[in-house]
Amino acid sequence: MTNTPKQAVLYRRVIPNNTCVHGRKALALLQRRGYRVEDRHLTSREAIDAAKLEFDVATFPQAFIASERVGGYTDLLAHFGRPVPDPKAKTYTPVIALFSVAALLAVAVNFAGLGENPGAALIQMAEQFIAGSMVMLGLLKLRDLEGFASQFLNYDLLTQRRVRYAYLYPFAETGAGILMFAGLLPWLAAPVGLFISTIGGISVIKAVYIDKRDLKCACVGGNSNVPLGAVSLTENLLMFAMAVWMLIKLSPIGPV
């Protein structure tokens, strides 16, 4: 007795320099689900318009399973019981990914030193984790300065008084993070980190815990869906702790 492979038909736009990405994703999804896909390409505007009329649809791709039209890529996700991504849903995924990469980077850079001087290596690992996180967060803000400034203006107290501060903040965070990561110019990096983290922390506490506002955080750049709250406060507290630690190291007695 042989198992008959599951069959599906997929209509998708395949035009030079304009191939539908959702069509490719739909094809890959069907194949992962064990379907033998009859992949039908719509290679011209005329073919696309004719298919729209034939199936009474407005967009492609369109997938058919057992002669029944399922629909496009998100319809396929729903058909297979997978959650359909909501582009407006709040999520901590970008922050989790960023901090995870920063931690792995710090471990990789200091891994060799763990065998020689574990204590010093662990301290440097913690320093570079925080500094690396600052650099990555700053870069995400620099990716879209206007978007960041607009979102930051919703809650940052200094930005609400001096809008230009929103445009300076990403440069200050990135620059301080680079100096901290390399251990350079601590007399400059520490005060900058201390200043921006203090203002940032106070702003988050006021907006979230005093005013009880439901806002999105600009910590990973503008137009993000990361909720303003504990994660944003943690970012500022880590930056504050790093700045204080660097100032302690600069003091005549140094760290205890």
Sequence and secondary structure as in RCSB ss.txt:
>XXXX:A:sequence
MTNTPKQAVLYRRVIPNNTCVHGRKALALLQRRGYRVEDRHLTSREAIDAAKLEFDVATFPQAFIASERVGGYTD
LLAHFGRPVPDPKAKTYTPVIALFSVAALLAVAVNFAGLGENPGAALIQMAEQFIAGSMVMLGLLKLRDLEGFAS
QFLNYDLLTQRRVRYAYLYPFAETGAGILMFAGLLPWLAAPVGLFISTIGGISVIKAVYIDKRDLKCACVGGNSN
VPLGAVSLTENLLMFAMAVWMLIKLSPIGPV
>XXXX:A:secstr
     EEEEEEEE  TT   HHHHHHHHHHHHTTEEEEEEEE SHHHHHHHHHHHT SSS EEEETTEEEESHHH
HHHHTT     TTS   HHHHHHHHHHHHHHHHHHTTHHHH HHHHHHHHHHHHHHHHHHHHHHHHHHTHHHHHH
HHTTT HHHHH THHHHHHHHHHHHHHHHHHHT  HHHHHHHHHHHHHHHHHHHIIIIIIS    B  TT TT  
 BSSHHHHHHHHHHHHHHHHHHHHHSSS   
